[in-house]
Amino acid sequence: MDLRSPRSLCPPSPRKLRSRLRLPLPGRMTLAVLLGAALFSMLSPGKARAEFTVCNQTLDVVNLAVGQKVDNADQTDGWWTIGANQCVNVIREELTNRYIYLYATDVFGHAILDGSTEMCIDRRRFSIRGIEECWQRGHIAARFVEVDTLEQVRWTYFLTGNSP
């Protein structure tokens, strides 16, 4: 043990620590500018993300399937599980279709949206091209609700207990 430097066993005072951490003026200004720019970028409204979001405002968990045109062909995708009072982004890119189709079931598989557009679904996770001859192709025919997004690039659909 070295007795010549007993101060090395004691932690430096807060004043000495601050003086060691103090940056010269140009460095401080750079740090302040960087922190200000980071804060500004977080708080300023950037480019809005375009998406289709479904919010479940019921008291039940729902399973959701979505239909839309993809490369000029009808396509259905599923399943998204949405808890009570939760929202899920089901289409993350800019909406290019005016009409989006939704089919929802409760946890027992009973339809909770009664639509008029017949499209294909499956019991497990799926992505199905085409909406014709669902049964013949080994799928299930379901009646989807048509949602008119009014040609917006971002849309939120609220699933309530008395949805159309």
N, C-alpha and C positions, 0 to 999 in steps of 0.2 A: 504494500500500500504506500502510495506517495503522499507524504505529509506536507510537501511544499505547496500544494494547491488545494487547500481545504474548500475553496469556493466551488470547485468542480463538482462536489457532492451535493451542493444546494442548487435548486433550479434558479435560473436567472429571473430577475424581477420583471414584472409586466412592462415596466418602462423600457428596460433593455430589450425585451422581445419586440416591442413596437418599433424601437429604433432600428433593429435588425431587419424588420419586415418593411420598413418605409422605403418606398421607391423614389428615385429621383423624380423631379417634377414632370419631365416628358413621359416617363413610364406611368406615372399616376394618371396623366391626362389620357394616355392611350387606353389604360384600363377602364377609366370612366367612360370613354367613348365606346369601347367594346361592350361594356355592360349596358350602356344606354341603347346601343343599337340592338342588342339581344332583347331587351325589354320592349323596345318599339316594335320589333318584328313579331313578338308574341302577342302584343296587344292590338296591333293594327290589323284591320280586316284584309286578309290576303284574298287570293282567288277562291271563290266559294266552290266547295266540292259539290259536284253534281251527283245525285243519287236518288234512289227510290227507297224510302224508309217505311216500315210498317210498325206502328205502335199498338200494342195490345192493351186496351183500356178495360179489359174484362177482368174478372177475378180468377180466371182459369188460365192454365197453360194451354197454348194452342200450337198446332203444327201447321206450317204454311208451305204451300207450293205456289210458284210464280210461272206465268206464261207470258211470252212476248215473241216478237219477230226477231230472228237472228239470221243474218245473211239471207234475207227474203224467204225464210222458212219459219213456220211456227215451231216453238220449242218450249217445253215445260221443264222446270227444275224444282227439286225439293229434297229434302225438307229442312226448314228452319224451325227450331223450337223457340217460342217466344214466351217468356214468363209473364205473369200478371203485372201490369203496369210497367212493361219493358218495351224497348224499341230495338229493331234490328235493321241494318242496312242490307237489303236483299239484292239491290243492283248498285254497284259502286261506281260505275262509269256514267258519263253524261247520258241522259235519256235521249234516245233517238226515235223512240216510238211514242205516238200519242196515246195508245191504249196499252195498258198492262193488265194482266189477268191474274186474279187471286183465288185460291181455294184454301180453305182452312178447316181443320178438324179439331175436336177436343181430344183429350188424352185417350178416349175410348174409341176413336176413329169415326165418330159421328160428325157429319158436315155441319159447320156452324155458319157458313156463307152459302146462300142459295142463289147461284147464278144461272145464266142461260146459255153460256158458251161452253160446249163440250170439248174437253181436252183430256189428254192422257196423263195418268199418274202411276206410281208403283208403290208397293208397300215399304220398300227401303229407299235409301238415298238414290236419286235418279236424275238423269238428264236425257229427255226424250225428244227426238226430232220428229216433227209431224204430229198432226192431231187426228188423222183419219184411222179408222179401223183399229181402235185401241185394243179391243178384246182379241181380234185376230192376231195381233202382234204380241200378245202376252201381257198387256197392260190393263189398267182399270180406267174406265171412262168416268170422268167427274165433271160436274157443272161449275165452271169458274165465273166469278163476278168480273165484269169489265169495269176498269177504272180509267176514266178520261183524265189525263194529265194536262189537258189544254195546251199541249206542245211545250210545256215547261221543261227545263233541263234538270230540275230538282222537284221532288214531290214527296209528301208524307201522307200516308193513308192511316186513319185511325180506326182500328177495329174495336167496335163497342158491342155491348150486349144486344143491340138492335140494329146491327149493320145491315145494309140492303142485301 
